[in-house]
Each structure stands twice: as structure tokens, then as C-alpha cells.
Amino acid sequence: MFGHRWVNPDGPEGLLGKMLFPFVSASVAIILFEGGMNLKLTKLAPIRRPVRNMISVGIAVTWLICTFGAHFVLGLDWPLALLFGAILVVTGPAVVIPLLRQVRAGSPGVGIAEVGGALE
């Protein structure tokens, strides 16, 4: 119903005009600030190794899987598939941390995912 107001064939600049870059920059700054404020360094010491593996090997493996999936399943060209994979990798922290707060789970995996999500 309201979708036609948001879609613009002139590209991303047509959506918010000159305010697109400041809006995206402010949004990223808010997400990073919120993640940094909620990161407790005392949580990091006992889970240092799994977090290190998740934000290094985990990111690389996820990026490759998403890239190959985008290329072979969705039929995207390699440069676009690489970009798509990178976008899917970095959207994790913005999604994972609020979900973990809503679930309120108490397992050690929650701490690893929360710290890893904030450091990604």
C-alpha cells in the first residue's frame, strides 16, 4: 500500500536525498555505541578463545558460505555475491544482541554470542 512511496528508480540517493549518508552514519554510530556500552570486559576473560574463533574463523566461513550461496543459488555475479555475503555477515550483531536480551537465556553460549556480536 505504501511501498511505492519508498521505492525510487533513481537509486539510493532518491530515498533520502542528501540526508542518506548522514542518516546511515548516525545509525551505525548508534549501533556501535550501544554495543560498546553493554559490553562487559569481565565477561570476556573466561570466553576469550571461543569469541576469538567466532570473530575470525566464524566470520570468514559465514562470508564464504553466504557468497557461494548467493552465487550458485541466487545466480548473482561474483562481485555482487561477495558484497551480499559481506552484508549478511555484518548484520549479525544488530540482530543477535537484541534477540538474546528478549530470550533471556542463561547458558554460556549466550555470553559468547553477545561478546562476539559486539566485537564483530
N, C-alpha and C positions, 0 to 999 in steps of 0.2 A: 504494500500500500504506500509506504513512504520511501521505498528503496530508490525510486527514480530521482529523488532529491539528493541522494548521496553519490550516485554513480555519475561520473563525468568522463566522457570520452577524450577530454583534453589532457588526461594524465593526472598524476597525484597532485600537481600544483592546483588543479581545478577544484579540489575538495576544500582546502582551507586557504588557498592562495599563498600569499607571502607569510602567513602565520603557520604554515605546515612545519617548517624546520624548527621554529621556537617551541611549538606545541610538542613535537616529538622529543626534542631535547629536554624540555621540562618534565615530560612523562618519564623518560629514562632516569633523570636525576632523582625524581621522587621514588621510583622503584629501588634504585641503588641505595638511597639514603635510608629507606625503610628497612631494607635487608641488612645494612650495616648497623643500624640501631638495635636490631633484635638479635644480632649475632653475639653470643656469649663466648668469650675466649676460653672460659673454664670448661666449656663443653668440648672444645677442640682437642685437648690433650689426650684423652683416652681413645678417641676415634680418629686420630691423625692419619693412620695408614689407610683405612677404608675411604676416607674423604679424599686423600691424595690420589688413590687409584680411580675414584669416581670422577674427579675433575680433570684427570689426564687421559687415562685409557678409556674411561667410560664415554667421555665426550667424543674422542676420536672414533670409537666403534659406532656410537649412535649416529655421528655425522656420515660415516661411510654407509651404514645400513639405510639411512634416510635418502642419501644421494643415489645409491643403486636402486632403491625402490622408486624414487621419483623418475629415474631414467627408464628403467625397464617396465615398471607397472604403469606409470602415468604417461610415459612417452616423451618426457621433457628432454631437450638438448642438454649436453653435459654441463655447460656453464650455468644454465638455469637450474639444473638438478643440484649442482654444488651449492648454489645460493639457497635453494629450497631446503637442503639438508642443514645448512648453517643456521637458517632461520628457525627450523624446528628444534635445534639443539639449544639455542639461547632463550627460547620461550619457556623453558622448564622452570627456572626459579620463580618467575612471576606467577606461575600456576601452582607449583608444588607447595610452596610455603603456606599460602592461604588455605589450601586443601588440608594440609597437615594440622593446621590450627583448628579447623572445623571438626575434623575427625577426633582429635584429642587422644590419639593413640599413645601408649606409653612404652613401646618396645624400643630397643637400642637402634633399630633401623630408622626410626623417626628422627633421632638426633643426627644420624649420618646424613639423611636426606635433607634435613633443614640446614646444616652447616654447609654441605656440598652445594645446595641450591643457592645459598647466599654468596658463596665464593665463586660460582660459575660466572 
